[in-house]
Amino acid sequence: MWNDFEPREQAENMVNYFARIAEDNNSEVWRRGLSTAQEWLRLIDSEDCSEEELASLLGVVHANRHRSSGSGILTGEVYAWAHLKGHPVPPEEEFFAAGNIFTIIRDVYEMPSIEQPRELLSIFQKYNGEDPGSELWKPGIEITQVWLTLIEAEQVKKSAVAKLMDELVLNVRKYGSYEWIGAALGIGHWCKTMGYADLIPDELRHLVD
């Protein structure tokens, strides 16, 4: 699979790729991709790269593997490099598995609403553990915890749902990852079933109509 694999050349290409896009688009996904590619290049050039550093980099690329096509390519290249270095890596089918987020997106209308925030919370928590340096995951943990609290409440005020929706929209705009799309699908559909469809902004309405 990785014949003629040249790690340093690949790492330089990925640094240039993310730097070029980040120059025109200051979105967090490109800045995170750039810093990750730069860290990979640093480790390639390091004479005393530790197992902890390798494991940390693998965690970061795994958490971000679905965020863009470039992020997916970077994940594959870092995994190949770690494998060739003899670092213990998970099996390919496990490491590159789509993950529960795609189940949530696919089954959002069939999955009991209480299970959606629980699944999303576990995903945000897992990725926050793998990639603690990213700003993406903690807001997801906070929002899904609020959503879960509202679902479990006996009465839900419209003002509380409106506040949740406002926070959701801000983060979907900022990050736009599969995880946040899953949150938008789940919260938007729940909001609609609660009778608060008027709180769903036009930019998210197509997800639940």
KALIN-V436793 format. One record per residue. PHI is phi as a letter, one per 20 degrees, with the letter a starting at -180 (999 if undefined). Layout:
phi
PHI
PHI
This chain:
phi
999
d
f
m
f
d
g
f
f
f
f
f
f
f
f
f
f
f
f
f
f
f
f
e
c
e
f
g
f
f
f
f
f
f
f
f
f
f
f
f
f
f
f
f
e
f
e
c
f
e
f
f
f
f
f
f
f
f
f
f
f
f
f
d
f
d
f
a
f
f
f
f
f
g
g
f
f
f
f
f
f
f
f
f
f
n
f
f
c
f
g
g
f
e
f
e
g
g
n
f
f
f
f
f
f
f
d
g
e
e
f
g
g
f
f
f
f
f
f
f
f
f
f
f
f
f
f
f
f
f
c
f
e
e
e
f
e
f
f
f
f
f
f
f
f
f
f
f
f
f
f
e
f
f
c
c
f
f
f
f
f
f
f
f
f
f
f
f
f
g
f
f
f
f
d
m
e
g
f
f
f
f
f
f
f
f
f
f
f
f
g
f
f
e
n
d
f
f
e
e
f
g
f
d
f
f
f
d
f
